[in-house]
Amino acid sequence: MTQAPRSGSGRSNPRSGGGAGSSRSFGKGSKPATGRTGGPKSSGGAGAPKQGGFKSGAPKSGGFKGSAPREGGFKPGGPRTGAPKGKGGGERAFRNERFGKNLGPVTKRTHTRRPGKPVISEHHDPEGIRLQKVMASAGVASRRVCEEMITEGRVEVDGEVVTELGVRVDPKTVAIHVDGMRLQLDETQKYYVFNKPRGVVSTMEDPEGRPCISDYLKSTNKHERLFHVGRLDTNTEGLLLLTNDGELANRLTHPSYEVPKTYLVQVRGPMAHGIGAQMREGIELEDGFAKVDSFRLVDSTPGHILVEVVLHSGRNRIVRRMFDAVGHPVERLVRTQMGPIRLNDQRQGSIRVLGRHEVGHLMAVVGL
């Protein structure tokens, strides 16, 4: 395997906060590291993923060996994530989560008001439901553990830390956070991750009869009136969020929240010195200035380069246009992560349910 050049590639550049879940190549037969819920013991909650190399030997005409994805497509492996305990040293929230991945603690907390001593919250509703029962119904933990979380000061109701067990709330009118994660109390709201294959149009219906997102929905999902968060062009593969939560979708796509997105980019090589630094500093495009948050050379074979980039811009075809501008047109493009949500080993063309823990992290990113 050809050693990737160091100069100008940005290989030593540290990942940004929205780094990819994987650094593996598009090579056929490579086995990704899967994101397990019982990760390393470090408090950061995420370990460094193993580096995957390309197969040695001359690549096929069209790119890397196995550049045409198999059934299941590219399988990026996410870093292993920890299962941290709560702030008070007790059991973590969503320990028995059925779906999704454990993403560790929320690092971006909202402003809270902490009472000096246990008092009945101003949000107490005598006709409401006990707070610990609402939490247990939302899948946080057993009612007993939820009571411990409240007394440990890990629960907020509308931005106020509540430590009194007698508080009752109306789940339809309040926002409840546990360890900084918003609880989704509306069972009618749905959240999914779609691993979009190449050639699929990012619409629910296409008048030209091309393959679209609705073709991959199960019959049980077709009545949910889902819409996609952002879009990927027809030739771009990878992560696409689907939901019927309009407020979350609007925030995820709004430029002011700067939600990072991670891509694996296959281009022809070799790559000239200084390209990585140039893309981090910024490039002038026809619709304005653009730059990446992170640029990292993943691997290379004779004539081909695999790069990971992170950026928060949502402009149309921004990744392809930036690589065109530096003289390296994209051969293959896969989005592997959006905010805290990763594809990991999800099969291409499949749709999976986001776990409550993942939804909580996604909401935290945009201040919900």
NORURHU-V726201 format. One line per field, one symbol per residue. burial: b if it has 24 or more other C-alpha atoms within 12 Angstrom, else e. Layout:
# NORURHU-V726201
burial->???
This chain:
# NORURHU-V726201
burial->eeebbeeebbbeeebbbbbbbbbbbbbbbbbbbbbbbebeeeeebbbbbeebbbbeeebeeebbbebebeebbbbbbbbbbbbbbbbeebbbbbbebeebbbbbbbeebbeeeeeeeeeebebbeeeebbbbbbbbebbbbeeebbbbbbbbbbbbbbbbbbbbbbbbbbbeebbbbbbbbbbbbeeebbbbbbbbbbebbbbbeeeeeeebbbbbbeeebeeeebbbbbbbbbebbbbbbbbbbeebbebbbeeeeebbbbbbbbbbbbbeeebbbbbbeebeeeeeebbbbbbbbbbbbbbbbbbbbbbbbbbeebbbbbbeebebebbbbbbbbbbbbbbbbbbbbbbbbbbbbbbbbbbbbbbb
